[in-house]
Amino acid sequence: MTEQELRALVREAIARAGAAAVRPEDRQPRTPAPAHSSHALFTLAPGDPDGRCLIEPGVACNHCGYCKSYGH
């Protein structure tokens, strides 16, 4: 068997497997996975007018969201 024949055989097998694996009737719309409750953010009042971090007041707030979460 030559390299060209082998390549043709592999392409044929891939085409058959691909056509059988994804049939239009098997396709379903994707729905986003529900987020885990640990990823929710708290609602906080507006922060320090000077822009300091709520958790570490010695540094400027970089809006990481750590103070609005459980740290995840």
Distance bins in CASP14 RR format, pairs under 12 A and 6 or more apart:
PFRMAT RR
TARGET T0000
AUTHOR 0000-0000-0000
RMODE 2
METHOD distances of the structure
MODEL  1
1 7 0 0 0 0 0 1 0 0 0 0 0
1 8 0 0 0 0 1 0 0 0 0 0 0
1 9 1 0 0 1 0 0 0 0 0 0 0
1 10 0 0 0 0 0 1 0 0 0 0 0
2 8 0 0 0 0 1 0 0 0 0 0 0
2 9 0 0 0 0 0 1 0 0 0 0 0
3 9 0 0 0 0 0 1 0 0 0 0 0
3 10 0 0 0 0 0 1 0 0 0 0 0
4 10 0 0 0 0 0 1 0 0 0 0 0
4 11 0 0 0 0 0 1 0 0 0 0 0
5 11 0 0 0 0 0 1 0 0 0 0 0
5 12 0 0 0 0 0 1 0 0 0 0 0
6 12 0 0 0 0 0 1 0 0 0 0 0
6 13 0 0 0 0 0 1 0 0 0 0 0
7 13 0 0 0 0 0 1 0 0 0 0 0
7 14 0 0 0 0 0 1 0 0 0 0 0
8 14 0 0 0 0 0 1 0 0 0 0 0
8 15 0 0 0 0 0 1 0 0 0 0 0
9 15 0 0 0 0 0 1 0 0 0 0 0
9 16 0 0 0 0 0 1 0 0 0 0 0
10 16 0 0 0 0 0 1 0 0 0 0 0
10 17 0 0 0 0 0 1 0 0 0 0 0
11 17 0 0 0 0 0 1 0 0 0 0 0
11 18 0 0 0 0 0 1 0 0 0 0 0
12 18 0 0 0 0 0 1 0 0 0 0 0
12 19 0 0 0 0 0 1 0 0 0 0 0
13 19 0 0 0 0 0 1 0 0 0 0 0
13 20 0 0 0 0 0 1 0 0 0 0 0
14 20 0 0 0 0 0 1 0 0 0 0 0
14 21 0 0 0 0 0 1 0 0 0 0 0
15 21 0 0 0 0 0 1 0 0 0 0 0
15 22 0 0 0 0 0 1 0 0 0 0 0
18 26 0 0 0 0 0 1 0 0 0 0 0
19 26 0 0 0 0 0 1 0 0 0 0 0
20 26 0 0 0 0 0 1 0 0 0 0 0
21 27 0 0 0 0 0 1 0 0 0 0 0
22 28 0 0 0 0 0 1 0 0 0 0 0
33 39 0 0 0 0 0 1 0 0 0 0 0
34 40 0 0 0 0 0 1 0 0 0 0 0
35 41 0 0 0 0 0 1 0 0 0 0 0
35 69 0 0 0 0 0 1 0 0 0 0 0
35 72 0 0 0 0 0 1 0 0 0 0 0
36 69 0 0 0 0 0 1 0 0 0 0 0
36 70 0 0 0 0 0 1 0 0 0 0 0
36 72 0 0 0 0 1 0 0 0 0 0 0
37 69 0 0 0 0 0 1 0 0 0 0 0
37 70 0 0 0 0 1 0 0 0 0 0 0
37 72 0 0 0 0 0 1 0 0 0 0 0
38 69 1 0 0 1 0 0 0 0 0 0 0
38 70 1 0 1 0 0 0 0 0 0 0 0
38 71 0 0 0 0 1 0 0 0 0 0 0
38 72 1 0 1 0 0 0 0 0 0 0 0
39 65 0 0 0 0 0 1 0 0 0 0 0
39 68 0 0 0 0 0 1 0 0 0 0 0
39 69 1 0 0 1 0 0 0 0 0 0 0
39 70 0 0 0 0 1 0 0 0 0 0 0
39 71 0 0 0 0 1 0 0 0 0 0 0
39 72 1 0 0 1 0 0 0 0 0 0 0
40 65 0 0 0 0 0 1 0 0 0 0 0
40 68 0 0 0 0 1 0 0 0 0 0 0
40 69 1 0 0 1 0 0 0 0 0 0 0
40 70 0 0 0 0 1 0 0 0 0 0 0
40 71 0 0 0 0 0 1 0 0 0 0 0
40 72 0 0 0 0 1 0 0 0 0 0 0
41 63 0 0 0 0 0 1 0 0 0 0 0
41 64 0 0 0 0 0 1 0 0 0 0 0
41 65 1 0 0 1 0 0 0 0 0 0 0
41 66 0 0 0 0 0 1 0 0 0 0 0
41 67 0 0 0 0 1 0 0 0 0 0 0
41 68 1 0 1 0 0 0 0 0 0 0 0
41 69 1 0 1 0 0 0 0 0 0 0 0
41 70 0 0 0 0 1 0 0 0 0 0 0
41 71 0 0 0 0 0 1 0 0 0 0 0
41 72 0 0 0 0 0 1 0 0 0 0 0
42 54 0 0 0 0 0 1 0 0 0 0 0
42 65 0 0 0 0 1 0 0 0 0 0 0
42 66 0 0 0 0 0 1 0 0 0 0 0
42 67 0 0 0 0 1 0 0 0 0 0 0
42 68 1 0 1 0 0 0 0 0 0 0 0
42 69 1 0 0 1 0 0 0 0 0 0 0
42 70 0 0 0 0 1 0 0 0 0 0 0
42 71 0 0 0 0 0 1 0 0 0 0 0
43 65 0 0 0 0 0 1 0 0 0 0 0
43 67 0 0 0 0 0 1 0 0 0 0 0
43 68 1 0 0 1 0 0 0 0 0 0 0
43 69 0 0 0 0 0 1 0 0 0 0 0
44 54 1 0 0 1 0 0 0 0 0 0 0
44 55 0 0 0 0 0 1 0 0 0 0 0
44 61 0 0 0 0 0 1 0 0 0 0 0
44 63 0 0 0 0 0 1 0 0 0 0 0
44 65 0 0 0 0 1 0 0 0 0 0 0
44 66 0 0 0 0 0 1 0 0 0 0 0
44 67 1 0 0 1 0 0 0 0 0 0 0
44 68 1 0 1 0 0 0 0 0 0 0 0
44 69 0 0 0 0 0 1 0 0 0 0 0
45 54 0 0 0 0 0 1 0 0 0 0 0
45 67 0 0 0 0 0 1 0 0 0 0 0
45 68 0 0 0 0 0 1 0 0 0 0 0
46 54 0 0 0 0 0 1 0 0 0 0 0
46 61 0 0 0 0 0 1 0 0 0 0 0
47 53 0 0 0 0 1 0 0 0 0 0 0
47 54 1 0 0 1 0 0 0 0 0 0 0
47 55 0 0 0 0 0 1 0 0 0 0 0
47 57 0 0 0 0 0 1 0 0 0 0 0
47 60 0 0 0 0 0 1 0 0 0 0 0
47 61 1 0 0 1 0 0 0 0 0 0 0
47 63 0 0 0 0 0 1 0 0 0 0 0
47 65 0 0 0 0 0 1 0 0 0 0 0
47 67 0 0 0 0 1 0 0 0 0 0 0
47 68 0 0 0 0 0 1 0 0 0 0 0
48 54 1 0 0 1 0 0 0 0 0 0 0
48 55 0 0 0 0 0 1 0 0 0 0 0
48 56 0 0 0 0 0 1 0 0 0 0 0
48 57 1 0 0 1 0 0 0 0 0 0 0
48 58 0 0 0 0 0 1 0 0 0 0 0
48 59 0 0 0 0 0 1 0 0 0 0 0
48 60 0 0 0 0 1 0 0 0 0 0 0
48 61 1 0 0 1 0 0 0 0 0 0 0
48 67 0 0 0 0 0 1 0 0 0 0 0
49 61 0 0 0 0 0 1 0 0 0 0 0
50 57 0 0 0 0 1 0 0 0 0 0 0
50 58 0 0 0 0 0 1 0 0 0 0 0
50 59 0 0 0 0 0 1 0 0 0 0 0
50 60 0 0 0 0 1 0 0 0 0 0 0
50 61 0 0 0 0 1 0 0 0 0 0 0
51 57 0 0 0 0 1 0 0 0 0 0 0
51 58 0 0 0 0 0 1 0 0 0 0 0
51 59 0 0 0 0 1 0 0 0 0 0 0
51 60 1 0 1 0 0 0 0 0 0 0 0
51 61 1 0 1 0 0 0 0 0 0 0 0
51 62 0 0 0 0 1 0 0 0 0 0 0
51 63 0 0 0 0 1 0 0 0 0 0 0
52 58 1 0 0 1 0 0 0 0 0 0 0
52 59 1 0 0 1 0 0 0 0 0 0 0
52 60 1 0 0 1 0 0 0 0 0 0 0
52 61 1 0 0 1 0 0 0 0 0 0 0
52 62 0 0 0 0 0 1 0 0 0 0 0
52 67 0 0 0 0 0 1 0 0 0 0 0
53 59 1 0 1 0 0 0 0 0 0 0 0
53 60 1 0 0 1 0 0 0 0 0 0 0
53 61 1 0 1 0 0 0 0 0 0 0 0
53 62 1 0 0 1 0 0 0 0 0 0 0
53 63 0 0 0 0 1 0 0 0 0 0 0
53 64 0 0 0 0 1 0 0 0 0 0 0
53 65 0 0 0 0 1 0 0 0 0 0 0
53 66 0 0 0 0 1 0 0 0 0 0 0
53 67 1 0 0 1 0 0 0 0 0 0 0
53 68 0 0 0 0 0 1 0 0 0 0 0
54 60 0 0 0 0 0 1 0 0 0 0 0
54 61 1 0 0 1 0 0 0 0 0 0 0
54 62 0 0 0 0 0 1 0 0 0 0 0
54 63 0 0 0 0 0 1 0 0 0 0 0
54 64 0 0 0 0 0 1 0 0 0 0 0
54 65 0 0 0 0 1 0 0 0 0 0 0
54 66 0 0 0 0 1 0 0 0 0 0 0
54 67 1 0 1 0 0 0 0 0 0 0 0
54 68 0 0 0 0 1 0 0 0 0 0 0
54 69 0 0 0 0 0 1 0 0 0 0 0
55 61 0 0 0 0 1 0 0 0 0 0 0
55 62 0 0 0 0 0 1 0 0 0 0 0
55 64 0 0 0 0 1 0 0 0 0 0 0
55 65 0 0 0 0 1 0 0 0 0 0 0
55 66 1 0 1 0 0 0 0 0 0 0 0
55 67 1 0 1 0 0 0 0 0 0 0 0
55 68 0 0 0 0 0 1 0 0 0 0 0
55 69 0 0 0 0 0 1 0 0 0 0 0
55 71 0 0 0 0 1 0 0 0 0 0 0
56 62 0 0 0 0 0 1 0 0 0 0 0
56 64 0 0 0 0 0 1 0 0 0 0 0
56 66 0 0 0 0 1 0 0 0 0 0 0
56 67 0 0 0 0 1 0 0 0 0 0 0
57 67 0 0 0 0 0 1 0 0 0 0 0
59 66 0 0 0 0 0 1 0 0 0 0 0
61 67 0 0 0 0 1 0 0 0 0 0 0
61 68 0 0 0 0 0 1 0 0 0 0 0
64 71 0 0 0 0 1 0 0 0 0 0 0
64 72 0 0 0 0 0 1 0 0 0 0 0
65 71 0 0 0 0 1 0 0 0 0 0 0
65 72 0 0 0 0 0 1 0 0 0 0 0
66 72 0 0 0 0 1 0 0 0 0 0 0
END
